[in-house]
Each structure stands twice: as structure tokens, then as C-alpha cells.
Amino acid sequence: MADFDEELDASGLNCPLPILRAKKTLVGMESGKILHIIATDPGSVKDFEAFARQTGNELIESKEEGGKFLFLIKKS
């Protein structure tokens, strides 16, 4: 797992809440900083791929670990 600057635990939240929380967190971050997101909603995998494409932020990593979905997004 790469280093990250902030962490967002969206466990237990269903779509679209993990995306909305991530969006809000990213707004307060500087460009180039990395946000680590923990989610439990399987739909979040496709959601974060689409989110990265639409916002221009970079999805560095997307993986599943022990029933949790982990994402690293670099703010553009």
C-alpha cells in the first residue's frame, strides 16, 4: 500500500455516499495529495473508476481486502 495523506473510512455507507464523502474530502486537499478510501459497498469499485474519469483525479489503486474495498485517489 502506497503512502497517503488523508484517509476516509466510508465503511457501511452505500452508493452514492462514499463518492460524496470522497469528493468533499478531496476539495479540502492540495493537488498531488493522496486520499485513501475504505468502503464496504461492492458498487464503489465501478463508482470510483467513473468518479476518477469524470473528475480528472487519478485512481492509483483499487483492491479488495477482507471484504473491504480500498482505493487510492491522487488529487489532480
VMD Tcl script that builds the backbone (N, CA, C; Angstrom):
set m [mol new atoms 228]
animate dup $m
set s [atomselect $m all]
$s set {name element resname resid chain x y z} {
  {N N MET 1 A 0.856 -1.196 0.000}
  {CA C MET 1 A 0.000 0.000 0.000}
  {C C MET 1 A 0.891 1.244 0.000}
  {N N ALA 2 A 0.642 2.106 -0.923}
  {CA C ALA 2 A 1.431 3.333 -1.041}
  {C C ALA 2 A 1.116 4.278 0.122}
  {N N ASP 3 A 1.955 5.272 0.273}
  {CA C ASP 3 A 1.701 6.290 1.294}
  {C C ASP 3 A 0.511 7.127 0.870}
  {N N PHE 4 A -0.169 7.696 1.849}
  {CA C PHE 4 A -1.280 8.588 1.529}
  {C C PHE 4 A -1.308 9.730 2.531}
  {N N ASP 5 A -2.019 10.792 2.180}
  {CA C ASP 5 A -2.045 11.994 3.012}
  {C C ASP 5 A -3.263 12.059 3.916}
  {N N GLU 6 A -4.382 11.539 3.446}
  {CA C GLU 6 A -5.602 11.541 4.254}
  {C C GLU 6 A -6.333 10.232 4.050}
  {N N GLU 7 A -7.117 9.858 5.073}
  {CA C GLU 7 A -7.882 8.620 4.980}
  {C C GLU 7 A -9.359 8.902 5.212}
  {N N LEU 8 A -10.181 8.246 4.411}
  {CA C LEU 8 A -11.626 8.362 4.540}
  {C C LEU 8 A -12.190 6.964 4.732}
  {N N ASP 9 A -12.832 6.742 5.874}
  {CA C ASP 9 A -13.450 5.441 6.124}
  {C C ASP 9 A -14.935 5.550 5.807}
  {N N ALA 10 A -15.329 4.986 4.668}
  {CA C ALA 10 A -16.728 5.026 4.236}
  {C C ALA 10 A -17.387 3.661 4.433}
  {N N SER 11 A -16.848 2.872 5.355}
  {CA C SER 11 A -17.399 1.546 5.640}
  {C C SER 11 A -18.856 1.661 6.079}
  {N N GLY 12 A -19.683 0.758 5.551}
  {CA C GLY 12 A -21.086 0.746 5.937}
  {C C GLY 12 A -21.952 1.727 5.166}
  {N N LEU 13 A -21.333 2.564 4.359}
  {CA C LEU 13 A -22.091 3.537 3.570}
  {C C LEU 13 A -22.360 2.971 2.186}
  {N N ASN 14 A -23.558 3.210 1.680}
  {CA C ASN 14 A -23.897 2.745 0.338}
  {C C ASN 14 A -23.853 3.897 -0.646}
  {N N CYS 15 A -23.709 3.536 -1.904}
  {CA C CYS 15 A -23.694 4.482 -3.008}
  {C C CYS 15 A -24.874 5.442 -2.867}
  {N N PRO 16 A -24.731 6.733 -3.078}
  {CA C PRO 16 A -23.510 7.418 -3.526}
  {C C PRO 16 A -22.689 8.030 -2.395}
  {N N LEU 17 A -22.973 7.672 -1.141}
  {CA C LEU 17 A -22.276 8.314 -0.025}
  {C C LEU 17 A -20.750 8.228 -0.038}
  {N N PRO 18 A -20.148 7.055 -0.345}
  {CA C PRO 18 A -18.674 7.040 -0.379}
  {C C PRO 18 A -18.097 8.049 -1.376}
  {N N ILE 19 A -18.737 8.174 -2.535}
  {CA C ILE 19 A -18.272 9.132 -3.553}
  {C C ILE 19 A -18.441 10.569 -3.057}
  {N N LEU 20 A -19.598 10.855 -2.485}
  {CA C LEU 20 A -19.859 12.215 -1.997}
  {C C LEU 20 A -18.873 12.610 -0.900}
  {N N ARG 21 A -18.598 11.676 0.008}
  {CA C ARG 21 A -17.631 11.959 1.085}
  {C C ARG 21 A -16.232 12.166 0.505}
  {N N ALA 22 A -15.873 11.341 -0.480}
  {CA C ALA 22 A -14.550 11.462 -1.101}
  {C C ALA 22 A -14.414 12.806 -1.806}
  {N N LYS 23 A -15.469 13.186 -2.509}
  {CA C LYS 23 A -15.481 14.463 -3.234}
  {C C LYS 23 A -15.251 15.617 -2.262}
  {N N LYS 24 A -15.981 15.572 -1.144}
  {CA C LYS 24 A -15.891 16.616 -0.120}
  {C C LYS 24 A -14.491 16.663 0.488}
  {N N THR 25 A -13.916 15.501 0.758}
  {CA C THR 25 A -12.577 15.426 1.343}
  {C C THR 25 A -11.529 15.956 0.361}
  {N N LEU 26 A -11.664 15.562 -0.910}
  {CA C LEU 26 A -10.696 15.996 -1.933}
  {C C LEU 26 A -10.697 17.512 -2.119}
  {N N VAL 27 A -11.859 18.131 -1.963}
  {CA C VAL 27 A -11.953 19.591 -2.122}
  {C C VAL 27 A -10.999 20.296 -1.157}
  {N N GLY 28 A -10.870 19.749 0.050}
  {CA C GLY 28 A -10.004 20.361 1.051}
  {C C GLY 28 A -8.539 19.974 0.960}
  {N N MET 29 A -8.198 19.172 -0.030}
  {CA C MET 29 A -6.817 18.705 -0.180}
  {C C MET 29 A -6.097 19.451 -1.299}
  {N N GLU 30 A -4.766 19.528 -1.181}
  {CA C GLU 30 A -3.965 20.166 -2.222}
  {C C GLU 30 A -3.734 19.195 -3.379}
  {N N SER 31 A -3.484 19.755 -4.561}
  {CA C SER 31 A -3.169 18.934 -5.730}
  {C C SER 31 A -1.963 18.059 -5.442}
  {N N GLY 32 A -2.015 16.811 -5.944}
  {CA C GLY 32 A -0.896 15.896 -5.765}
  {C C GLY 32 A -0.987 15.080 -4.483}
  {N N LYS 33 A -1.899 15.458 -3.586}
  {CA C LYS 33 A -2.070 14.709 -2.336}
  {C C LYS 33 A -2.895 13.459 -2.616}
  {N N ILE 34 A -2.721 12.449 -1.778}
  {CA C ILE 34 A -3.383 11.162 -1.996}
  {C C ILE 34 A -4.376 10.851 -0.884}
  {N N LEU 35 A -5.577 10.469 -1.308}
  {CA C LEU 35 A -6.649 10.109 -0.387}
  {C C LEU 35 A -6.837 8.594 -0.411}
  {N N HIS 36 A -6.816 7.985 0.758}
  {CA C HIS 36 A -7.054 6.542 0.908}
  {C C HIS 36 A -8.493 6.363 1.361}
  {N N ILE 37 A -9.259 5.592 0.625}
  {CA C ILE 37 A -10.674 5.395 0.936}
  {C C ILE 37 A -10.929 3.924 1.251}
  {N N ILE 38 A -11.678 3.688 2.317}
  {CA C ILE 38 A -12.084 2.336 2.702}
  {C C ILE 38 A -13.605 2.289 2.539}
  {N N ALA 39 A -14.085 1.339 1.748}
  {CA C ALA 39 A -15.530 1.214 1.530}
  {C C ALA 39 A -15.930 -0.256 1.648}
  {N N THR 40 A -17.216 -0.490 1.917}
  {CA C THR 40 A -17.707 -1.867 2.005}
  {C C THR 40 A -18.748 -2.157 0.929}
  {N N ASP 41 A -19.155 -1.135 0.193}
  {CA C ASP 41 A -20.150 -1.295 -0.869}
  {C C ASP 41 A -19.458 -1.788 -2.145}
  {N N PRO 42 A -19.799 -3.019 -2.611}
  {CA C PRO 42 A -19.156 -3.548 -3.831}
  {C C PRO 42 A -19.337 -2.633 -5.037}
  {N N GLY 43 A -20.408 -1.867 -5.057}
  {CA C GLY 43 A -20.656 -0.933 -6.160}
  {C C GLY 43 A -19.647 0.190 -6.214}
  {N N SER 44 A -18.929 0.404 -5.111}
  {CA C SER 44 A -17.982 1.518 -5.071}
  {C C SER 44 A -16.808 1.316 -6.030}
  {N N VAL 45 A -16.526 0.062 -6.408}
  {CA C VAL 45 A -15.420 -0.191 -7.332}
  {C C VAL 45 A -15.666 0.528 -8.658}
  {N N LYS 46 A -16.836 0.276 -9.247}
  {CA C LYS 46 A -17.177 0.948 -10.514}
  {C C LYS 46 A -17.385 2.442 -10.297}
  {N N ASP 47 A -17.975 2.793 -9.160}
  {CA C ASP 47 A -18.235 4.206 -8.853}
  {C C ASP 47 A -16.950 5.024 -8.833}
  {N N PHE 48 A -15.921 4.506 -8.155}
  {CA C PHE 48 A -14.671 5.267 -8.056}
  {C C PHE 48 A -13.917 5.308 -9.375}
  {N N GLU 49 A -14.056 4.266 -10.205}
  {CA C GLU 49 A -13.451 4.308 -11.547}
  {C C GLU 49 A -14.092 5.430 -12.356}
  {N N ALA 50 A -15.419 5.497 -12.310}
  {CA C ALA 50 A -16.152 6.537 -13.039}
  {C C ALA 50 A -15.844 7.918 -12.464}
  {N N PHE 51 A -15.790 7.999 -11.152}
  {CA C PHE 51 A -15.500 9.261 -10.462}
  {C C PHE 51 A -14.149 9.817 -10.897}
  {N N ALA 52 A -13.141 8.946 -10.952}
  {CA C ALA 52 A -11.800 9.379 -11.355}
  {C C ALA 52 A -11.804 9.895 -12.795}
  {N N ARG 53 A -12.477 9.149 -13.678}
  {CA C ARG 53 A -12.571 9.580 -15.087}
  {C C ARG 53 A -13.262 10.938 -15.208}
  {N N GLN 54 A -14.358 11.099 -14.494}
  {CA C GLN 54 A -15.157 12.323 -14.619}
  {C C GLN 54 A -14.506 13.545 -13.989}
  {N N THR 55 A -13.731 13.338 -12.923}
  {CA C THR 55 A -13.158 14.473 -12.202}
  {C C THR 55 A -11.719 14.769 -12.590}
  {N N GLY 56 A -11.067 13.822 -13.293}
  {CA C GLY 56 A -9.674 14.028 -13.662}
  {C C GLY 56 A -8.707 13.682 -12.548}
  {N N ASN 57 A -9.236 13.210 -11.414}
  {CA C ASN 57 A -8.353 12.739 -10.342}
  {C C ASN 57 A -7.872 11.345 -10.735}
  {N N GLU 58 A -6.695 10.967 -10.249}
  {CA C GLU 58 A -6.108 9.691 -10.655}
  {C C GLU 58 A -6.407 8.583 -9.648}
  {N N LEU 59 A -7.019 7.505 -10.135}
  {CA C LEU 59 A -7.249 6.332 -9.298}
  {C C LEU 59 A -5.975 5.503 -9.363}
  {N N ILE 60 A -5.156 5.595 -8.317}
  {CA C ILE 60 A -3.858 4.929 -8.300}
  {C C ILE 60 A -4.013 3.448 -7.997}
  {N N GLU 61 A -4.932 3.147 -7.076}
  {CA C GLU 61 A -5.088 1.759 -6.667}
  {C C GLU 61 A -6.533 1.467 -6.303}
  {N N SER 62 A -6.963 0.266 -6.638}
  {CA C SER 62 A -8.300 -0.198 -6.300}
  {C C SER 62 A -8.171 -1.680 -6.006}
  {N N LYS 63 A -8.447 -2.080 -4.760}
  {CA C LYS 63 A -8.316 -3.506 -4.440}
  {C C LYS 63 A -9.289 -3.912 -3.341}
  {N N GLU 64 A -9.505 -5.206 -3.252}
  {CA C GLU 64 A -10.375 -5.741 -2.211}
  {C C GLU 64 A -9.502 -6.485 -1.211}
  {N N GLU 65 A -9.795 -6.275 0.059}
  {CA C GLU 65 A -9.022 -6.918 1.112}
  {C C GLU 65 A -9.959 -7.238 2.273}
  {N N GLY 66 A -10.195 -8.514 2.503}
  {CA C GLY 66 A -11.032 -8.921 3.632}
  {C C GLY 66 A -12.433 -8.342 3.620}
  {N N GLY 67 A -13.044 -8.283 2.426}
  {CA C GLY 67 A -14.411 -7.777 2.331}
  {C C GLY 67 A -14.517 -6.264 2.290}
  {N N LYS 68 A -13.372 -5.602 2.317}
  {CA C LYS 68 A -13.373 -4.139 2.207}
  {C C LYS 68 A -12.739 -3.759 0.875}
  {N N PHE 69 A -13.180 -2.643 0.354}
  {CA C PHE 69 A -12.657 -2.154 -0.915}
  {C C PHE 69 A -11.790 -0.927 -0.611}
  {N N LEU 70 A -10.560 -0.984 -1.071}
  {CA C LEU 70 A -9.592 0.073 -0.764}
  {C C LEU 70 A -9.205 0.815 -2.035}
  {N N PHE 71 A -9.179 2.129 -1.928}
  {CA C PHE 71 A -8.863 2.971 -3.086}
  {C C PHE 71 A -7.849 4.018 -2.708}
  {N N LEU 72 A -6.986 4.332 -3.655}
  {CA C LEU 72 A -6.080 5.463 -3.509}
  {C C LEU 72 A -6.372 6.395 -4.665}
  {N N ILE 73 A -6.712 7.621 -4.337}
  {CA C ILE 73 A -7.009 8.616 -5.372}
  {C C ILE 73 A -6.070 9.808 -5.174}
  {N N LYS 74 A -5.401 10.164 -6.273}
  {CA C LYS 74 A -4.499 11.303 -6.241}
  {C C LYS 74 A -5.233 12.512 -6.794}
  {N N LYS 75 A -5.267 13.571 -6.009}
  {CA C LYS 75 A -5.967 14.775 -6.459}
  {C C LYS 75 A -5.200 15.434 -7.602}
  {N N SER 76 A -5.932 15.769 -8.667}
  {CA C SER 76 A -5.282 16.379 -9.835}
  {C C SER 76 A -5.012 17.847 -9.594}
}
mol reanalyze $m
mol bondsrecalc $m
mol representation Tube
mol addrep $m
